[in-house]
Amino acid sequence: MKNRSELREIIMKVLYQVFILKESSIEFNIDSLIQEQLEIENSFVTTSIHTILDNKDSIYELANRFLDSWPMERLNKVDQAILALGIYELKYSETPPVVAINEAVELSKKYSDEKVTKMINAVLDEIYHEQG
């Protein structure tokens, strides 16, 4: 059984795949992509991915309000996935804000560089304080 951090990494990987496949206009089945990453069905993963994709426009719009340098679409697909997951957890889930931010930062430390990690932390922190 995977812990929540490992499940978040799976969510990020599936989102990354979806973003790449959509950009390349390749047809795919989202549930098949999820099944490829999981040994057993997991509602946290499935619900998170579907909710993020269903609300992608509003998630990106919110991110773009706090991204100084360039819009969300200019970030690489991994960073888009991490930031989208962090925003989803802040705005659409019951995850405590400090956990949502920390988990996104930890994923970013693993998959991105230090500048991007700081940017993700700053954006999520601003979103959290705006809703507080």
N, CA, C and O atoms as CSV, one atom per row, in Angstrom:
chain,resi,resn,atom,element,x,y,z
A,1,MET,N,N,0.844,-1.196,0.000
A,1,MET,CA,C,0.000,0.000,0.000
A,1,MET,C,C,0.881,1.250,0.000
A,1,MET,O,O,1.798,1.371,0.813
A,2,LYS,N,N,0.607,2.142,-0.883
A,2,LYS,CA,C,1.405,3.362,-1.001
A,2,LYS,C,C,0.900,4.420,-0.031
A,2,LYS,O,O,-0.292,4.490,0.266
A,3,ASN,N,N,1.833,5.251,0.462
A,3,ASN,CA,C,1.422,6.358,1.326
A,3,ASN,C,C,0.955,7.535,0.468
A,3,ASN,O,O,1.083,7.506,-0.756
A,4,ARG,N,N,0.422,8.551,1.104
A,4,ARG,CA,C,-0.142,9.688,0.364
A,4,ARG,C,C,0.894,10.402,-0.498
A,4,ARG,O,O,0.586,10.845,-1.605
A,5,SER,N,N,2.109,10.512,0.004
A,5,SER,CA,C,3.159,11.171,-0.788
A,5,SER,C,C,3.420,10.397,-2.074
A,5,SER,O,O,3.558,10.993,-3.142
A,6,GLU,N,N,3.486,9.088,-1.977
A,6,GLU,CA,C,3.698,8.251,-3.165
A,6,GLU,C,C,2.502,8.353,-4.111
A,6,GLU,O,O,2.670,8.350,-5.331
A,7,LEU,N,N,1.296,8.444,-3.550
A,7,LEU,CA,C,0.106,8.583,-4.391
A,7,LEU,C,C,0.099,9.930,-5.101
A,7,LEU,O,O,-0.331,10.024,-6.250
A,8,ARG,N,N,0.573,10.977,-4.423
A,8,ARG,CA,C,0.666,12.284,-5.070
A,8,ARG,C,C,1.651,12.242,-6.240
A,8,ARG,O,O,1.430,12.881,-7.269
A,9,GLU,N,N,2.714,11.501,-6.080
A,9,GLU,CA,C,3.683,11.367,-7.165
A,9,GLU,C,C,3.035,10.667,-8.363
A,9,GLU,O,O,3.304,11.024,-9.510
A,10,ILE,N,N,2.194,9.686,-8.105
A,10,ILE,CA,C,1.465,9.010,-9.180
A,10,ILE,C,C,0.515,9.992,-9.862
A,10,ILE,O,O,0.421,10.013,-11.089
A,11,ILE,N,N,-0.186,10.800,-9.079
A,11,ILE,CA,C,-1.088,11.817,-9.648
A,11,ILE,C,C,-0.301,12.747,-10.566
A,11,ILE,O,O,-0.731,13.041,-11.682
A,12,MET,N,N,0.845,13.204,-10.093
A,12,MET,CA,C,1.680,14.096,-10.888
A,12,MET,C,C,2.111,13.427,-12.193
A,12,MET,O,O,2.086,14.060,-13.249
A,13,LYS,N,N,2.502,12.160,-12.128
A,13,LYS,CA,C,2.946,11.439,-13.329
A,13,LYS,C,C,1.810,11.264,-14.332
A,13,LYS,O,O,2.017,11.421,-15.535
A,14,VAL,N,N,0.621,10.944,-13.851
A,14,VAL,CA,C,-0.524,10.779,-14.758
A,14,VAL,C,C,-0.889,12.120,-15.387
A,14,VAL,O,O,-1.152,12.189,-16.587
A,15,LEU,N,N,-0.908,13.183,-14.588
A,15,LEU,CA,C,-1.202,14.508,-15.140
A,15,LEU,C,C,-0.178,14.882,-16.211
A,15,LEU,O,O,-0.535,15.410,-17.264
A,16,TYR,N,N,1.083,14.610,-15.935
A,16,TYR,CA,C,2.148,14.867,-16.910
A,16,TYR,C,C,1.846,14.133,-18.222
A,16,TYR,O,O,1.931,14.718,-19.302
A,17,GLN,N,N,1.496,12.850,-18.118
A,17,GLN,CA,C,1.172,12.069,-19.321
A,17,GLN,C,C,-0.002,12.688,-20.070
A,17,GLN,O,O,0.039,12.824,-21.293
A,18,VAL,N,N,-1.045,13.062,-19.338
A,18,VAL,CA,C,-2.228,13.653,-19.960
A,18,VAL,C,C,-1.851,14.938,-20.694
A,18,VAL,O,O,-2.266,15.145,-21.834
A,19,PHE,N,N,-1.067,15.802,-20.049
A,19,PHE,CA,C,-0.685,17.073,-20.670
A,19,PHE,C,C,0.118,16.842,-21.952
A,19,PHE,O,O,-0.085,17.539,-22.946
A,20,ILE,N,N,1.019,15.873,-21.931
A,20,ILE,CA,C,1.830,15.560,-23.112
A,20,ILE,C,C,0.953,14.981,-24.224
A,20,ILE,O,O,1.056,15.392,-25.380
A,21,LEU,N,N,0.091,14.026,-23.870
A,21,LEU,CA,C,-0.765,13.386,-24.872
A,21,LEU,C,C,-1.731,14.388,-25.497
A,21,LEU,O,O,-1.945,14.369,-26.709
A,22,LYS,N,N,-2.316,15.263,-24.676
A,22,LYS,CA,C,-3.233,16.273,-25.223
A,22,LYS,C,C,-2.510,17.221,-26.160
A,22,LYS,O,O,-3.016,17.548,-27.234
A,23,GLU,N,N,-1.324,17.664,-25.756
A,23,GLU,CA,C,-0.555,18.581,-26.588
A,23,GLU,C,C,-0.189,17.940,-27.926
A,23,GLU,O,O,-0.102,18.619,-28.949
A,24,SER,N,N,0.022,16.635,-27.904
A,24,SER,CA,C,0.381,15.897,-29.118
A,24,SER,C,C,-0.844,15.391,-29.880
A,24,SER,O,O,-0.714,14.717,-30.902
A,25,SER,N,N,-2.031,15.720,-29.375
A,25,SER,CA,C,-3.294,15.284,-29.987
A,25,SER,C,C,-3.378,13.767,-30.125
A,25,SER,O,O,-3.876,13.251,-31.125
A,26,ILE,N,N,-2.888,13.069,-29.120
A,26,ILE,CA,C,-2.945,11.606,-29.093
A,26,ILE,C,C,-4.116,11.201,-28.207
A,26,ILE,O,O,-4.247,11.678,-27.080
A,27,GLU,N,N,-4.961,10.322,-28.723
A,27,GLU,CA,C,-6.105,9.866,-27.930
A,27,GLU,C,C,-5.642,8.954,-26.805
A,27,GLU,O,O,-4.670,8.211,-26.940
A,28,PHE,N,N,-6.364,9.027,-25.689
A,28,PHE,CA,C,-6.012,8.210,-24.530
A,28,PHE,C,C,-7.247,8.031,-23.661
A,28,PHE,O,O,-8.238,8.748,-23.802
A,29,ASN,N,N,-7.168,7.074,-22.774
A,29,ASN,CA,C,-8.215,6.847,-21.781
A,29,ASN,C,C,-7.608,7.150,-20.418
A,29,ASN,O,O,-6.651,6.501,-19.994
A,30,ILE,N,N,-8.168,8.134,-19.743
A,30,ILE,CA,C,-7.600,8.577,-18.472
A,30,ILE,C,C,-7.563,7.450,-17.440
A,30,ILE,O,O,-6.588,7.321,-16.698
A,31,ASP,N,N,-8.598,6.650,-17.390
A,31,ASP,CA,C,-8.623,5.570,-16.402
A,31,ASP,C,C,-7.579,4.499,-16.705
A,31,ASP,O,O,-7.054,3.869,-15.787
A,32,SER,N,N,-7.279,4.292,-17.970
A,32,SER,CA,C,-6.207,3.352,-18.332
A,32,SER,C,C,-4.845,3.890,-17.894
A,32,SER,O,O,-4.001,3.137,-17.408
A,33,LEU,N,N,-4.637,5.190,-18.068
A,33,LEU,CA,C,-3.377,5.794,-17.618
A,33,LEU,C,C,-3.220,5.647,-16.105
A,33,LEU,O,O,-2.127,5.369,-15.611
A,34,ILE,N,N,-4.312,5.834,-15.381
A,34,ILE,CA,C,-4.277,5.690,-13.919
A,34,ILE,C,C,-3.967,4.242,-13.548
A,34,ILE,O,O,-3.124,3.988,-12.687
A,35,GLN,N,N,-4.644,3.292,-14.193
A,35,GLN,CA,C,-4.437,1.868,-13.887
A,35,GLN,C,C,-2.998,1.434,-14.142
A,35,GLN,O,O,-2.473,0.577,-13.431
A,36,GLU,N,N,-2.357,2.021,-15.155
A,36,GLU,CA,C,-0.961,1.675,-15.456
A,36,GLU,C,C,-0.034,2.038,-14.294
A,36,GLU,O,O,1.021,1.427,-14.127
A,37,GLN,N,N,-0.423,3.023,-13.500
A,37,GLN,CA,C,0.428,3.505,-12.409
A,37,GLN,C,C,0.115,2.859,-11.057
A,37,GLN,O,O,0.928,2.923,-10.135
A,38,LEU,N,N,-1.056,2.241,-10.940
A,38,LEU,CA,C,-1.496,1.702,-9.651
A,38,LEU,C,C,-1.642,0.190,-9.694
A,38,LEU,O,O,-2.095,-0.375,-10.689
A,39,GLU,N,N,-1.254,-0.458,-8.600
A,39,GLU,CA,C,-1.479,-1.901,-8.498
A,39,GLU,C,C,-2.956,-2.177,-8.182
A,39,GLU,O,O,-3.547,-3.130,-8.690
A,40,ILE,N,N,-3.534,-1.322,-7.334
A,40,ILE,CA,C,-4.947,-1.469,-6.970
A,40,ILE,C,C,-5.644,-0.126,-7.104
A,40,ILE,O,O,-5.003,0.922,-7.028
A,41,GLU,N,N,-6.927,-0.155,-7.298
A,41,GLU,CA,C,-7.743,1.051,-7.421
A,41,GLU,C,C,-7.550,1.919,-6.184
A,41,GLU,O,O,-7.495,1.413,-5.064
A,42,ASN,N,N,-7.449,3.227,-6.393
A,42,ASN,CA,C,-7.296,4.152,-5.277
A,42,ASN,C,C,-8.143,5.383,-5.546
A,42,ASN,O,O,-7.891,6.117,-6.502
A,43,SER,N,N,-9.146,5.611,-4.709
A,43,SER,CA,C,-10.078,6.714,-4.952
A,43,SER,C,C,-9.415,8.081,-4.792
A,43,SER,O,O,-9.809,9.034,-5.465
A,44,PHE,N,N,-8.418,8.195,-3.914
A,44,PHE,CA,C,-7.698,9.465,-3.751
A,44,PHE,C,C,-7.058,9.866,-5.085
A,44,PHE,O,O,-7.167,11.017,-5.509
A,45,VAL,N,N,-6.399,8.926,-5.735
A,45,VAL,CA,C,-5.739,9.193,-7.007
A,45,VAL,C,C,-6.776,9.504,-8.086
A,45,VAL,O,O,-6.679,10.521,-8.772
A,46,THR,N,N,-7.752,8.640,-8.230
A,46,THR,CA,C,-8.751,8.797,-9.287
A,46,THR,C,C,-9.535,10.104,-9.131
A,46,THR,O,O,-9.694,10.854,-10.094
A,47,THR,N,N,-10.020,10.371,-7.928
A,47,THR,CA,C,-10.786,11.592,-7.681
A,47,THR,C,C,-9.935,12.826,-7.915
A,47,THR,O,O,-10.392,13.789,-8.530
A,48,SER,N,N,-8.699,12.803,-7.430
A,48,SER,CA,C,-7.813,13.960,-7.603
A,48,SER,C,C,-7.579,14.258,-9.075
A,48,SER,O,O,-7.717,15.402,-9.508
A,49,ILE,N,N,-7.229,13.248,-9.838
A,49,ILE,CA,C,-6.926,13.446,-11.259
A,49,ILE,C,C,-8.154,13.948,-12.017
A,49,ILE,O,O,-8.065,14.910,-12.778
A,50,HIS,N,N,-9.281,13.306,-11.811
A,50,HIS,CA,C,-10.491,13.727,-12.527
A,50,HIS,C,C,-10.901,15.148,-12.138
A,50,HIS,O,O,-11.309,15.929,-12.998
A,51,THR,N,N,-10.800,15.486,-10.870
A,51,THR,CA,C,-11.183,16.831,-10.425
A,51,THR,C,C,-10.222,17.875,-10.985
A,51,THR,O,O,-10.653,18.944,-11.418
A,52,ILE,N,N,-8.938,17.578,-10.979
A,52,ILE,CA,C,-7.958,18.512,-11.553
A,52,ILE,C,C,-8.258,18.740,-13.035
A,52,ILE,O,O,-8.291,19.883,-13.490
A,53,LEU,N,N,-8.475,17.672,-13.781
A,53,LEU,CA,C,-8.728,17.818,-15.217
A,53,LEU,C,C,-10.061,18.505,-15.492
A,53,LEU,O,O,-10.172,19.292,-16.433
A,54,ASP,N,N,-11.071,18.213,-14.677
A,54,ASP,CA,C,-12.382,18.863,-14.842
A,54,ASP,C,C,-12.322,20.361,-14.539
A,54,ASP,O,O,-13.112,21.138,-15.076
A,55,ASN,N,N,-11.386,20.763,-13.680
A,55,ASN,CA,C,-11.274,22.159,-13.251
A,55,ASN,C,C,-9.977,22.812,-13.726
A,55,ASN,O,O,-9.539,23.819,-13.168
A,56,LYS,N,N,-9.372,22.236,-14.752
A,56,LYS,CA,C,-8.053,22.697,-15.204
A,56,LYS,C,C,-8.054,24.182,-15.551
A,56,LYS,O,O,-7.124,24.899,-15.183
A,57,ASP,N,N,-9.074,24.649,-16.247
A,57,ASP,CA,C,-9.098,26.059,-16.650
A,57,ASP,C,C,-9.085,26.985,-15.441
A,57,ASP,O,O,-8.323,27.952,-15.410
A,58,SER,N,N,-9.918,26.699,-14.445
A,58,SER,CA,C,-9.951,27.580,-13.269
A,58,SER,C,C,-8.688,27.436,-12.423
A,58,SER,O,O,-8.241,28.407,-11.812
A,59,ILE,N,N,-8.112,26.238,-12.382
A,59,ILE,CA,C,-6.849,26.035,-11.660
A,59,ILE,C,C,-5.738,26.840,-12.335
A,59,ILE,O,O,-4.964,27.514,-11.657
A,60,TYR,N,N,-5.655,26.774,-13.657
A,60,TYR,CA,C,-4.626,27.515,-14.386
A,60,TYR,C,C,-4.857,29.025,-14.252
A,60,TYR,O,O,-3.908,29.792,-14.092
A,61,GLU,N,N,-6.109,29.435,-14.319
A,61,GLU,CA,C,-6.435,30.852,-14.175
A,61,GLU,C,C,-5.963,31.374,-12.813
A,61,GLU,O,O,-5.381,32.455,-12.722
A,62,LEU,N,N,-6.217,30.605,-11.773
A,62,LEU,CA,C,-5.788,30.996,-10.431
A,62,LEU,C,C,-4.256,31.042,-10.362
A,62,LEU,O,O,-3.693,31.995,-9.823
A,63,ALA,N,N,-3.594,30.045,-10.891
A,63,ALA,CA,C,-2.125,30.030,-10.895
A,63,ALA,C,C,-1.577,31.245,-11.629
A,63,ALA,O,O,-0.628,31.877,-11.165
A,64,ASN,N,N,-2.167,31.569,-12.764
A,64,ASN,CA,C,-1.670,32.686,-13.572
A,64,ASN,C,C,-1.783,34.028,-12.856
A,64,ASN,O,O,-1.018,34.947,-13.148
A,65,ARG,N,N,-2.721,34.153,-11.929
A,65,ARG,CA,C,-2.838,35.390,-11.150
A,65,ARG,C,C,-1.614,35.620,-10.278
A,65,ARG,O,O,-1.295,36.760,-9.940
A,66,PHE,N,N,-0.925,34.542,-9.910
A,66,PHE,CA,C,0.199,34.657,-8.983
A,66,PHE,C,C,1.556,34.348,-9.625
A,66,PHE,O,O,2.592,34.502,-8.979
A,67,LEU,N,N,1.557,33.920,-10.869
A,67,LEU,CA,C,2.812,33.662,-11.571
A,67,LEU,C,C,3.307,34.968,-12.182
A,67,LEU,O,O,2.637,35.555,-13.032
A,68,ASP,N,N,4.472,35.417,-11.750
A,68,ASP,CA,C,4.988,36.703,-12.211
A,68,ASP,C,C,5.644,36.607,-13.585
A,68,ASP,O,O,5.394,37.435,-14.460
A,69,SER,N,N,6.473,35.606,-13.763
A,69,SER,CA,C,7.344,35.553,-14.935
A,69,SER,C,C,6.616,35.213,-16.224
A,69,SER,O,O,6.799,35.886,-17.238
A,70,TRP,N,N,5.787,34.170,-16.192
A,70,TRP,CA,C,5.092,33.733,-17.391
A,70,TRP,C,C,3.880,32.903,-17.005
A,70,TRP,O,O,3.757,32.473,-15.859
A,71,PRO,N,N,2.983,32.678,-17.959
A,71,PRO,CA,C,1.768,31.924,-17.621
A,71,PRO,C,C,2.044,30.439,-17.389
A,71,PRO,O,O,3.081,29.911,-17.790
A,72,MET,N,N,1.110,29.796,-16.748
A,72,MET,CA,C,1.192,28.375,-16.418
A,72,MET,C,C,1.562,27.541,-17.651
A,72,MET,O,O,2.360,26.608,-17.557
A,73,GLU,N,N,0.984,27.880,-18.792
A,73,GLU,CA,C,1.217,27.116,-20.021
A,73,GLU,C,C,2.684,27.127,-20.457
A,73,GLU,O,O,3.106,26.249,-21.209
A,74,ARG,N,N,3.453,28.093,-20.002
A,74,ARG,CA,C,4.882,28.153,-20.364
A,74,ARG,C,C,5.762,27.318,-19.452
A,74,ARG,O,O,6.912,27.037,-19.792
A,75,LEU,N,N,5.242,26.918,-18.297
A,75,LEU,CA,C,6.007,26.029,-17.424
A,75,LEU,C,C,6.110,24.668,-18.098
A,75,LEU,O,O,5.265,24.315,-18.920
A,76,ASN,N,N,7.144,23.904,-17.753
A,76,ASN,CA,C,7.192,22.562,-18.333
A,76,ASN,C,C,6.061,21.717,-17.748
A,76,ASN,O,O,5.479,22.064,-16.721
A,77,LYS,N,N,5.765,20.624,-18.405
A,77,LYS,CA,C,4.581,19.821,-18.049
A,77,LYS,C,C,4.662,19.248,-16.628
A,77,LYS,O,O,3.640,19.128,-15.952
A,78,VAL,N,N,5.852,18.900,-16.179
A,78,VAL,CA,C,5.999,18.381,-14.812
A,78,VAL,C,C,5.645,19.472,-13.802
A,78,VAL,O,O,4.914,19.225,-12.843
A,79,ASP,N,N,6.164,20.673,-14.023
A,79,ASP,CA,C,5.880,21.771,-13.099
A,79,ASP,C,C,4.400,22.156,-13.134
A,79,ASP,O,O,3.821,22.499,-12.104
A,80,GLN,N,N,3.792,22.100,-14.319
A,80,GLN,CA,C,2.352,22.342,-14.415
A,80,GLN,C,C,1.584,21.325,-13.578
A,80,GLN,O,O,0.652,21.680,-12.857
A,81,ALA,N,N,1.981,20.058,-13.680
A,81,ALA,CA,C,1.300,18.992,-12.939
A,81,ALA,C,C,1.442,19.186,-11.432
A,81,ALA,O,O,0.474,19.023,-10.689
A,82,ILE,N,N,2.638,19.531,-10.983
A,82,ILE,CA,C,2.872,19.726,-9.542
A,82,ILE,C,C,2.061,20.914,-9.036
A,82,ILE,O,O,1.407,20.819,-7.998
A,83,LEU,N,N,2.096,22.018,-9.752
A,83,LEU,CA,C,1.370,23.204,-9.316
A,83,LEU,C,C,-0.142,22.972,-9.370
A,83,LEU,O,O,-0.864,23.406,-8.472
A,84,ALA,N,N,-0.619,22.302,-10.400
A,84,ALA,CA,C,-2.049,21.992,-10.496
A,84,ALA,C,C,-2.486,21.114,-9.326
A,84,ALA,O,O,-3.556,21.331,-8.756
A,85,LEU,N,N,-1.674,20.134,-8.967
A,85,LEU,CA,C,-1.988,19.270,-7.832
A,85,LEU,C,C,-2.028,20.076,-6.535
A,85,LEU,O,O,-2.937,19.904,-5.723
A,86,GLY,N,N,-1.054,20.946,-6.342
A,86,GLY,CA,C,-1.036,21.781,-5.135
A,86,GLY,C,C,-2.256,22.679,-5.036
A,86,GLY,O,O,-2.856,22.802,-3.969
A,87,ILE,N,N,-2.622,23.302,-6.140
A,87,ILE,CA,C,-3.808,24.175,-6.146
A,87,ILE,C,C,-5.063,23.354,-5.910
A,87,ILE,O,O,-5.939,23.765,-5.147
A,88,TYR,N,N,-5.160,22.203,-6.553
A,88,TYR,CA,C,-6.307,21.320,-6.320
A,88,TYR,C,C,-6.449,21.013,-4.833
A,88,TYR,O,O,-7.541,21.113,-4.275
A,89,GLU,N,N,-5.339,20.637,-4.191
A,89,GLU,CA,C,-5.425,20.260,-2.783
A,89,GLU,C,C,-5.800,21.459,-1.906
A,89,GLU,O,O,-6.501,21.296,-0.907
A,90,LEU,N,N,-5.342,22.650,-2.266
A,90,LEU,CA,C,-5.702,23.843,-1.491
A,90,LEU,C,C,-7.171,24.220,-1.668
A,90,LEU,O,O,-7.842,24.587,-0.704
A,91,LYS,N,N,-7.665,24.131,-2.895
A,91,LYS,CA,C,-8.989,24.674,-3.212
A,91,LYS,C,C,-10.121,23.648,-3.253
A,91,LYS,O,O,-11.276,24.002,-3.019
A,92,TYR,N,N,-9.810,22.391,-3.544
A,92,TYR,CA,C,-10.868,21.421,-3.811
A,92,TYR,C,C,-10.863,20.217,-2.873
A,92,TYR,O,O,-11.739,19.358,-2.974
A,93,SER,N,N,-9.898,20.142,-1.967
A,93,SER,CA,C,-9.822,18.955,-1.108
A,93,SER,C,C,-9.804,19.349,0.363
A,93,SER,O,O,-9.752,20.529,0.711
A,94,GLU,N,N,-9.847,18.359,1.191
A,94,GLU,CA,C,-9.813,18.569,2.642
A,94,GLU,C,C,-8.385,18.513,3.192
A,94,GLU,O,O,-8.190,18.543,4.407
A,95,THR,N,N,-7.400,18.434,2.316
A,95,THR,CA,C,-6.008,18.381,2.750
A,95,THR,C,C,-5.659,19.658,3.503
A,95,THR,O,O,-5.947,20.752,3.017
A,96,PRO,N,N,-5.045,19.546,4.678
A,96,PRO,CA,C,-4.609,20.756,5.383
A,96,PRO,C,C,-3.660,21.571,4.491
A,96,PRO,O,O,-2.776,21.001,3.851
A,97,PRO,N,N,-3.834,22.889,4.445
A,97,PRO,CA,C,-3.025,23.719,3.547
A,97,PRO,C,C,-1.522,23.514,3.694
A,97,PRO,O,O,-0.808,23.454,2.693
A,98,VAL,N,N,-1.035,23.407,4.918
A,98,VAL,CA,C,0.408,23.235,5.111
A,98,VAL,C,C,0.890,21.923,4.483
A,98,VAL,O,O,2.004,21.854,3.964
A,99,VAL,N,N,0.058,20.892,4.531
A,99,VAL,CA,C,0.404,19.604,3.922
A,99,VAL,C,C,0.393,19.735,2.397
A,99,VAL,O,O,1.311,19.264,1.726
A,100,ALA,N,N,-0.637,20.369,1.855
A,100,ALA,CA,C,-0.740,20.539,0.400
A,100,ALA,C,C,0.482,21.276,-0.148
A,100,ALA,O,O,1.066,20.863,-1.150
A,101,ILE,N,N,0.858,22.356,0.509
A,101,ILE,CA,C,2.005,23.143,0.054
A,101,ILE,C,C,3.294,22.337,0.196
A,101,ILE,O,O,4.099,22.280,-0.733
A,102,ASN,N,N,3.486,21.719,1.351
A,102,ASN,CA,C,4.703,20.953,1.598
A,102,ASN,C,C,4.856,19.802,0.601
A,102,ASN,O,O,5.952,19.566,0.093
A,103,GLU,N,N,3.770,19.092,0.320
A,103,GLU,CA,C,3.835,17.960,-0.608
A,103,GLU,C,C,4.203,18.432,-2.017
A,103,GLU,O,O,4.990,17.782,-2.705
A,104,ALA,N,N,3.637,19.557,-2.445
A,104,ALA,CA,C,3.977,20.091,-3.770
A,104,ALA,C,C,5.444,20.514,-3.812
A,104,ALA,O,O,6.138,20.265,-4.799
A,105,VAL,N,N,5.909,21.147,-2.752
A,105,VAL,CA,C,7.308,21.569,-2.690
A,105,VAL,C,C,8.237,20.358,-2.727
A,105,VAL,O,O,9.256,20.380,-3.418
A,106,GLU,N,N,7.895,19.308,-1.995
A,106,GLU,CA,C,8.734,18.099,-1.990
A,106,GLU,C,C,8.782,17.441,-3.371
A,106,GLU,O,O,9.841,16.983,-3.800
A,107,LEU,N,N,7.652,17.392,-4.064
A,107,LEU,CA,C,7.654,16.865,-5.440
A,107,LEU,C,C,8.534,17.729,-6.338
A,107,LEU,O,O,9.290,17.221,-7.166
A,108,SER,N,N,8.420,19.032,-6.159
A,108,SER,CA,C,9.212,19.950,-6.961
A,108,SER,C,C,10.708,19.788,-6.690
A,108,SER,O,O,11.519,19.869,-7.613
A,109,LYS,N,N,11.068,19.562,-5.444
A,109,LYS,CA,C,12.487,19.338,-5.114
A,109,LYS,C,C,13.020,18.101,-5.837
A,109,LYS,O,O,14.186,18.054,-6.227
A,110,LYS,N,N,12.165,17.113,-6.008
A,110,LYS,CA,C,12.572,15.866,-6.655
A,110,LYS,C,C,12.634,15.993,-8.179
A,110,LYS,O,O,13.503,15.396,-8.815
A,111,TYR,N,N,11.715,16.767,-8.768
A,111,TYR,CA,C,11.571,16.791,-10.224
A,111,TYR,C,C,11.922,18.110,-10.904
A,111,TYR,O,O,11.975,18.168,-12.132
A,112,SER,N,N,12.164,19.170,-10.130
A,112,SER,CA,C,12.425,20.480,-10.726
A,112,SER,C,C,13.701,21.068,-10.128
A,112,SER,O,O,14.375,20.442,-9.310
A,113,ASP,N,N,14.006,22.278,-10.558
A,113,ASP,CA,C,15.175,22.932,-9.977
A,113,ASP,C,C,14.750,23.862,-8.835
A,113,ASP,O,O,13.563,24.056,-8.571
A,114,GLU,N,N,15.748,24.421,-8.176
A,114,GLU,CA,C,15.494,25.218,-6.966
A,114,GLU,C,C,14.644,26.451,-7.245
A,114,GLU,O,O,13.792,26.810,-6.432
A,115,LYS,N,N,14.864,27.108,-8.392
A,115,LYS,CA,C,14.074,28.298,-8.717
A,115,LYS,C,C,12.594,27.958,-8.874
A,115,LYS,O,O,11.728,28.692,-8.400
A,116,VAL,N,N,12.316,26.855,-9.534
A,116,VAL,CA,C,10.927,26.437,-9.736
A,116,VAL,C,C,10.304,26.044,-8.397
A,116,VAL,O,O,9.143,26.361,-8.135
A,117,THR,N,N,11.062,25.365,-7.562
A,117,THR,CA,C,10.557,24.978,-6.246
A,117,THR,C,C,10.163,26.214,-5.453
A,117,THR,O,O,9.104,26.235,-4.827
A,118,LYS,N,N,10.997,27.236,-5.471
A,118,LYS,CA,C,10.679,28.483,-4.756
A,118,LYS,C,C,9.436,29.143,-5.343
A,118,LYS,O,O,8.606,29.674,-4.606
A,119,MET,N,N,9.308,29.111,-6.672
A,119,MET,CA,C,8.151,29.709,-7.329
A,119,MET,C,C,6.868,28.959,-6.961
A,119,MET,O,O,5.848,29.583,-6.669
A,120,ILE,N,N,6.915,27.639,-6.976
A,120,ILE,CA,C,5.740,26.844,-6.612
A,120,ILE,C,C,5.351,27.119,-5.168
A,120,ILE,O,O,4.171,27.296,-4.865
A,121,ASN,N,N,6.321,27.155,-4.286
A,121,ASN,CA,C,6.060,27.457,-2.880
A,121,ASN,C,C,5.412,28.835,-2.738
A,121,ASN,O,O,4.436,28.987,-2.002
A,122,ALA,N,N,5.943,29.833,-3.431
A,122,ALA,CA,C,5.420,31.198,-3.336
A,122,ALA,C,C,3.984,31.292,-3.862
A,122,ALA,O,O,3.126,31.912,-3.233
A,123,VAL,N,N,3.734,30.678,-5.010
A,123,VAL,CA,C,2.392,30.731,-5.601
A,123,VAL,C,C,1.375,30.058,-4.677
A,123,VAL,O,O,0.312,30.620,-4.411
A,124,LEU,N,N,1.691,28.874,-4.195
A,124,LEU,CA,C,0.754,28.161,-3.315
A,124,LEU,C,C,0.555,28.913,-2.004
A,124,LEU,O,O,-0.554,28.945,-1.472
A,125,ASP,N,N,1.612,29.514,-1.484
A,125,ASP,CA,C,1.504,30.290,-0.251
A,125,ASP,C,C,0.598,31.507,-0.454
A,125,ASP,O,O,-0.215,31.825,0.414
A,126,GLU,N,N,0.731,32.181,-1.584
A,126,GLU,CA,C,-0.122,33.334,-1.873
A,126,GLU,C,C,-1.583,32.912,-2.034
A,126,GLU,O,O,-2.483,33.593,-1.544
A,127,ILE,N,N,-1.821,31.799,-2.714
A,127,ILE,CA,C,-3.191,31.300,-2.878
A,127,ILE,C,C,-3.779,30.963,-1.517
A,127,ILE,O,O,-4.927,31.308,-1.234
A,128,TYR,N,N,-3.009,30.298,-0.679
A,128,TYR,CA,C,-3.473,29.942,0.666
A,128,TYR,C,C,-3.837,31.199,1.463
A,128,TYR,O,O,-4.899,31.254,2.083
A,129,HIS,N,N,-2.962,32.205,1.447
A,129,HIS,CA,C,-3.218,33.415,2.228
A,129,HIS,C,C,-4.365,34.232,1.651
A,129,HIS,O,O,-5.056,34.930,2.393
A,130,GLU,N,N,-4.578,34.158,0.359
A,130,GLU,CA,C,-5.696,34.866,-0.266
A,130,GLU,C,C,-7.036,34.285,0.200
A,130,GLU,O,O,-7.991,35.024,0.437
A,131,GLN,N,N,-7.094,32.962,0.328
A,131,GLN,CA,C,-8.362,32.337,0.714
A,131,GLN,C,C,-8.596,32.365,2.215
A,131,GLN,O,O,-9.718,32.166,2.679
A,132,GLY,N,N,-7.518,32.617,2.984
A,132,GLY,CA,C,-7.609,32.608,4.441
A,132,GLY,C,C,-8.468,33.704,4.948
A,132,GLY,O,O,-8.649,33.837,6.158
